[in-house]
Amino acid sequence: MAGFCRDCLADAEAPARCAACGSPRVVFHEEVTRLAIAHVDCDAFYATIEKRDDPKLADQPLIVGGGKRGVVAACCYIARTYGVRSAMPMFTARRLCPHAVVVPPDMEKYVKVGREVRRLMLELTPQVEPLSIDEAFMDLTGTERLHRMMPAKALAQFATRVEKALAITVSIGLSVNKFLAKIASDLDKPRGFAVLGGAEARAFLAGKPVGFIWGVGKASEARLKRDGFFTVGDLAAAPERDLARRYGVEGLRLSRLSRGIDERKVTPEREAKSVSAETTFDRDLSAFRPLERRLWPLAEKVSARLKASGLAGGTVTLKLKSDEFKIRTRARGLSDPSQLAEKIFAAGRELLARETDGTRYRLIGIGVSDIVEADKADPGDLLDLAGRRKALAERAVDRVREKFGRAAVVRGLALEEE
């Protein structure tokens, strides 16, 4: 059985402290030298960045979110011990942990850190498949000669580089395929490194509830239980043909995943389909002007994320949720793809004007889709001098904020009072 120290990378002969440096962080697994598919997940990403940037928050429960009727965007591990979870209503989170510090999300900052993590990943392998701003699959097959070490050691070295360069931590799952690697990355959080081999996968999965399988939601889980499948092992024991006949293509997927089989490849350069931002109000709003004021900072957030990611969008979509929880979405195409807040806001404002019909809204959001690379965005129009001036002004504001922080320049409707 092979092993190594995650801190000094020395080979280890037993699952004990490293003989070379004394570290207890020794990885020991009989398949570790042969595995190359990894899932990397940043630990409590938003909350960790906020604690990094404000050391006074280090030992406090922290919630990233806002508003009495909003939801938790992220929370630190201390807050999780009180039962706080992502996507939980803020009023519930505050009840569970009333002494928590609550900070609003700063997506522009998180996107920049996420891009730095991605850059370090790409130094290991071009086979990086992003899943979100803070997690990705990696395939290090064939990289041993390049890095002069097995993939497991290269990943451990990568985790150390992230900590030193960005002052955040990651957890890594290593296995024979994407499904098992994703499971492994959750086994040893935070700052973890877990190995789940192919030989042990079926036994490991057998006792887990069917909802443990990725893609099985509450409705699917209820149906499976009605049909007598309560555990992953129940699915693994059923003939694949029977599951396919009963559930179609989904039955084949369940049969294979339940046995630890996943033939999906790590696919690099997954394209973003949309970029959006939304906010829930403390009280319902129906008048155009207050709604418009909430729309402007959201347009700025979307613009910042597009610029940080080197992207632009060709369609703007407005999202509204009424006091009866009914959702309206309205979309409008732009003449050219854009990443400018002014253009995104203008399109959203036009859509909003048509929807202020007396309905009381509890949420507003704006997003862009039809995503393209930034070099295809905002072509200069020699006849539109006013538009060119606005674009130049916005770029100048971006440069000031880059140097002095977002609060250095506050623009437009954000200056108005209720």
C-alpha positions in Angstrom: 0.0 0.0 0.0 1.4 3.4 -1.0 1.2 6.7 0.8 2.8 10.2 1.1 2.8 13.3 3.2 0.6 16.1 2.0 2.9 18.7 3.5 6.4 17.7 2.4 5.4 15.1 -0.2 7.8 12.5 1.2 6.7 8.9 0.6 5.1 7.2 3.7 5.2 3.6 4.6 2.3 3.6 7.2 -0.8 5.7 7.9 1.0 7.5 10.7 2.8 10.8 11.2 5.3 11.6 8.4 8.8 10.3 9.3 10.4 13.2 7.4 8.5 16.3 8.8 6.3 14.9 11.5 3.0 16.1 9.8 -0.1 14.0 10.6 -1.5 14.7 7.1 -0.5 11.5 5.5 -2.5 10.0 2.5 -2.4 6.2 2.5 -4.3 4.2 0.0 -3.6 1.1 -2.1 -4.8 2.9 -5.3 -3.3 6.3 -4.8 -0.5 5.9 -7.3 -3.0 5.0 -10.1 -5.7 7.6 -9.7 -5.9 10.8 -11.7 -9.5 12.1 -11.7 -10.0 14.8 -9.0 -12.8 17.1 -7.7 -11.5 20.3 -6.1 -13.8 22.3 -3.9 -12.9 25.6 -2.2 -13.9 25.4 1.5 -16.7 27.7 2.5 -15.5 29.9 -0.4 -17.3 33.3 0.1 -17.0 33.1 3.9 -13.4 32.1 3.8 -12.5 35.1 1.6 -14.4 37.5 3.9 -12.5 36.1 6.9 -9.2 36.4 5.0 -9.9 40.0 4.3 -11.0 40.9 7.8 -9.0 38.9 10.5 -11.4 40.2 13.2 -14.0 37.7 11.8 -11.7 34.7 12.1 -13.2 33.1 15.3 -16.8 34.3 14.7 -19.8 32.6 13.0 -20.1 34.4 9.6 -23.0 34.4 7.2 -22.7 35.9 3.7 -26.1 37.1 2.7 -28.4 39.9 3.6 -31.9 41.2 4.1 -34.5 39.8 6.4 -36.1 37.9 3.5 -33.1 37.0 1.6 -31.2 33.7 1.7 -27.8 32.6 2.9 -25.3 32.8 0.1 -22.6 31.1 2.1 -21.6 30.5 5.7 -18.4 29.5 7.6 -17.9 26.2 9.4 -18.5 27.8 12.8 -22.0 29.0 11.6 -22.7 25.5 10.3 -22.3 24.0 13.8 -25.5 26.0 14.7 -27.4 24.5 11.8 -27.0 27.3 9.3 -26.7 26.2 5.6 -26.4 27.8 2.2 -29.8 28.7 0.5 -31.5 28.8 4.0 -33.8 31.8 4.5 -32.0 34.6 6.4 -34.6 34.8 9.1 -34.1 31.1 9.9 -30.3 31.5 9.9 -30.6 34.5 12.2 -32.8 32.5 14.6 -30.4 29.6 14.7 -27.3 31.8 15.1 -28.4 35.2 16.3 -24.9 36.3 17.2 -23.5 35.6 13.7 -21.9 38.4 11.7 -23.7 39.0 8.5 -21.9 40.5 5.5 -23.3 41.2 2.0 -21.8 39.2 -0.9 -19.1 40.8 -3.0 -19.3 38.7 -6.2 -16.7 40.8 -8.0 -14.1 39.9 -5.4 -15.1 36.2 -5.3 -14.9 35.9 -9.1 -11.4 37.3 -9.1 -10.3 34.8 -6.5 -12.0 32.0 -8.4 -10.1 32.9 -11.5 -6.8 32.8 -9.6 -7.7 29.3 -8.3 -8.5 28.3 -11.9 -5.2 29.6 -13.2 -3.3 27.4 -10.7 -5.4 24.4 -11.8 -4.5 25.0 -15.4 -0.8 25.0 -14.5 -1.3 21.3 -13.6 -3.4 20.2 -16.5 -5.5 21.7 -19.4 -8.2 19.2 -18.5 -10.1 21.4 -16.1 -13.9 21.3 -16.1 -15.4 24.1 -13.9 -18.7 23.4 -12.2 -19.1 26.8 -10.5 -17.0 29.7 -9.3 -15.4 27.5 -6.5 -15.2 23.9 -7.8 -14.0 21.9 -10.7 -13.1 18.5 -12.0 -9.5 17.9 -13.1 -8.0 15.0 -15.1 -4.2 14.7 -14.5 -3.9 11.5 -16.6 -0.5 11.5 -18.3 1.0 14.4 -16.3 3.4 12.4 -14.2 6.4 13.0 -16.4 5.6 16.7 -16.7 5.4 17.3 -12.9 7.8 14.5 -12.0 5.4 13.2 -9.4 2.2 11.2 -9.4 -1.1 13.1 -9.8 -2.0 12.7 -6.1 1.2 14.5 -5.0 0.7 17.2 -7.7 -2.7 17.9 -6.3 -1.4 18.1 -2.7 1.2 20.5 -3.9 -1.5 22.5 -5.7 -3.6 22.7 -2.4 -0.5 24.1 -0.6 0.1 26.7 -3.4 -3.5 27.9 -3.1 -3.2 28.4 0.6 0.1 30.3 0.3 -0.9 32.4 -2.7 -4.5 33.2 -1.9 -4.9 32.4 1.8 -7.9 30.1 1.3 -8.2 26.4 1.5 -9.5 23.6 -0.8 -10.6 20.0 -0.3 -9.7 17.4 -2.9 -11.4 14.1 -3.8 -9.4 11.7 -5.9 -10.8 8.6 -7.6 -11.3 6.7 -10.8 -14.1 8.8 -12.2 -16.0 12.1 -11.7 -18.9 10.7 -9.6 -16.6 9.1 -7.0 -14.2 12.0 -7.0 -17.1 14.4 -6.2 -18.2 12.1 -3.3 -14.6 11.9 -2.0 -14.1 15.7 -1.8 -16.9 15.9 0.8 -15.4 13.2 3.0 -12.7 15.2 4.7 -13.6 18.9 4.8 -12.2 21.4 5.3 -8.6 21.3 4.0 -9.2 17.7 3.1 -7.7 15.1 0.8 -9.7 11.9 0.4 -9.2 8.9 -1.9 -12.0 6.7 -2.9 -10.8 3.7 -5.0 -12.8 1.8 -7.6 -12.4 -1.4 -5.7 -14.1 -0.1 -2.6 -16.7 2.1 -4.2 -19.6 -0.4 -4.3 -19.2 -1.4 -0.7 -18.9 2.3 0.3 -22.1 3.3 -1.6 -24.2 0.3 -0.6 -25.6 1.6 2.6 -26.2 5.2 1.5 -29.8 6.4 0.8 -30.8 6.6 -2.8 -30.8 10.4 -2.5 -27.1 10.2 -2.1 -26.7 9.8 -5.9 -26.2 13.0 -7.7 -29.3 14.1 -9.6 -31.8 12.2 -7.4 -34.0 15.0 -5.9 -36.8 14.7 -3.4 -39.4 13.7 -5.9 -37.2 11.1 -7.5 -36.2 9.7 -4.1 -39.8 9.4 -3.1 -40.6 7.5 -6.3 -37.7 5.1 -5.8 -38.7 4.4 -2.3 -42.3 3.7 -3.3 -40.8 1.2 -5.7 -38.8 -0.5 -3.0 -35.3 1.1 -3.6 -34.3 2.6 -0.3 -30.5 2.4 -0.5 -27.9 2.7 -3.3 -27.2 -1.0 -2.6 -30.8 -1.8 -3.5 -30.3 -0.2 -6.9 -27.0 -2.0 -7.4 -28.6 -5.3 -6.7 -31.4 -4.8 -9.3 -30.7 -6.0 -12.9 -29.8 -3.1 -15.1 -32.4 -4.2 -17.7 -35.2 -4.0 -15.1 -34.1 -0.4 -14.0 -34.0 0.6 -17.7 -37.4 -0.8 -18.4 -38.9 1.0 -15.3 -37.1 4.4 -15.5 -35.7 4.6 -19.1 -32.3 6.3 -19.6 -32.4 7.5 -15.9 -32.6 3.8 -14.9 -29.4 3.0 -16.7 -27.7 6.0 -15.1 -28.8 4.9 -11.6 -27.7 1.4 -12.2 -24.2 2.3 -13.2 -23.7 5.0 -10.6 -24.9 2.7 -7.9 -22.1 0.4 -8.8 -19.5 3.2 -8.9 -19.4 3.3 -12.7 -19.2 6.7 -14.4 -17.9 7.0 -18.0 -18.2 10.8 -18.3 -15.0 12.5 -19.3 -13.6 15.6 -17.8 -14.6 18.2 -20.3 -12.6 21.5 -20.2 -13.8 25.0 -21.0 -17.5 24.6 -20.0 -19.1 27.7 -21.3 -21.1 29.9 -19.0 -24.8 30.0 -20.1 -25.7 33.1 -18.1 -24.5 35.6 -15.5 -27.1 37.1 -13.1 -27.7 38.8 -9.7 -30.8 39.3 -7.7 -31.9 40.7 -4.3 -34.9 40.1 -2.0 -36.5 43.3 -0.5 -37.1 43.8 3.2 -40.6 45.0 2.3 -42.6 44.5 -0.9 -42.3 47.2 -3.6 -44.6 48.2 -6.4 -43.6 51.6 -7.6 -41.2 52.0 -10.5 -38.6 54.3 -8.9 -37.8 52.2 -5.8 -37.6 49.1 -8.1 -35.3 51.0 -10.5 -33.0 51.9 -7.6 -32.6 48.2 -6.7 -32.0 47.3 -10.3 -28.9 49.6 -10.9 -26.5 47.9 -8.3 -27.6 44.5 -9.7 -26.7 45.6 -13.2 -23.3 46.7 -11.8 -22.7 43.3 -10.2 -23.5 41.5 -13.4 -21.2 43.8 -15.3 -18.4 43.3 -12.8 -18.7 39.5 -13.0 -18.7 39.6 -16.8 -15.6 41.8 -16.9 -13.8 39.7 -14.3 -14.5 36.5 -16.4 -13.7 38.1 -19.7 -17.3 37.5 -21.0 -20.2 39.5 -22.4 -23.9 38.8 -23.0 -26.3 39.4 -25.9 -29.6 39.0 -24.1 -30.8 40.8 -20.9 -33.4 39.1 -18.7 -35.4 40.8 -15.9 -36.7 38.6 -13.1 -39.4 39.6 -10.7 -41.1 37.7 -7.9 -44.4 38.9 -6.6 -45.7 38.9 -3.1 -47.6 35.8 -4.0 -44.3 34.1 -5.0 -45.2 34.1 -8.7 -42.2 34.7 -11.0 -42.1 36.9 -14.0 -39.2 36.8 -16.5 -38.9 39.2 -19.4 -36.0 39.3 -21.9 -34.7 41.6 -24.5 -31.8 41.2 -27.0 -29.1 43.8 -27.3 -27.9 45.1 -30.7 -24.4 43.8 -29.8 -23.1 41.7 -26.9 -22.1 43.9 -23.9 -20.5 43.8 -20.5 -21.3 47.4 -19.6 -23.5 48.1 -16.7 -25.1 51.1 -18.4 -26.3 49.0 -21.3 -27.5 46.1 -19.1 -29.3 48.5 -16.8 -30.9 50.4 -19.7 -32.4 47.2 -21.2 -33.5 46.0 -17.8 -35.1 49.3 -16.9 -37.1 49.2 -20.2 -38.4 45.8 -19.3 -39.2 46.9 -15.7 -41.3 49.8 -16.9 -43.7 47.4 -18.6 -44.1 45.3 -15.4 -44.8 48.1 -12.9 -48.6 47.6 -13.1 -49.4 47.7 -9.4 -48.1 44.3 -8.6 -46.2 44.1 -5.3 -42.8 42.5 -5.7 -40.5 40.9 -3.1 -37.5 40.2 -5.4 -35.8 41.6 -8.4 -33.0 40.2 -10.5 -31.2 40.8 -13.8 -29.0 38.6 -15.9 -27.4 38.2 -19.3 -27.3 35.2 -21.5 -26.1 34.3 -25.0 -22.6 34.5 -23.5 -19.6 35.3 -25.8 -15.9 36.2 -25.2 -15.3 39.8 -24.3 -13.4 40.6 -27.5 -16.8 40.4 -29.3 -18.4 42.9 -27.0 -19.3 46.6 -27.3 -17.9 47.4 -30.7 -17.3 51.1 -31.2 -19.9 53.1 -33.0 -18.5 56.3 -34.5 -22.0 57.8 -34.8 -22.9 57.2 -31.1 -20.6 59.8 -29.4 -22.7 59.8 -26.2 -22.5 56.0 -26.0 -18.8 56.0 -26.5 -18.3 58.6 -23.7 -20.4 56.6 -21.3 -18.4 53.4 -22.1 -15.1 55.3 -21.6 -16.4 56.7 -18.3 -17.5 53.3 -17.1 -14.0 51.9 -17.9 -12.4 54.7 -16.0 -14.6 54.0 -12.9 -13.6 50.3 -13.2 -9.9 51.3 -13.0 -10.4 53.6 -10.0 -12.3 50.8 -8.2 -9.6 48.3 -9.1 -7.1 50.4 -7.4 -9.0 51.9 -4.4 -11.9 49.5 -3.9 -15.6 49.4 -4.9 -16.7 52.1 -2.5 -14.3 54.6 -4.0 -16.9 55.6 -6.7 -20.6 55.4 -6.2 -22.7 56.1 -9.3 -26.1 57.0 -10.5 -29.2 55.8 -8.7 -27.2 54.5 -5.8 -26.8 58.1 -4.6 -30.5 58.7 -4.3 -32.5 58.3 -1.1 -35.8 56.5 -0.7 
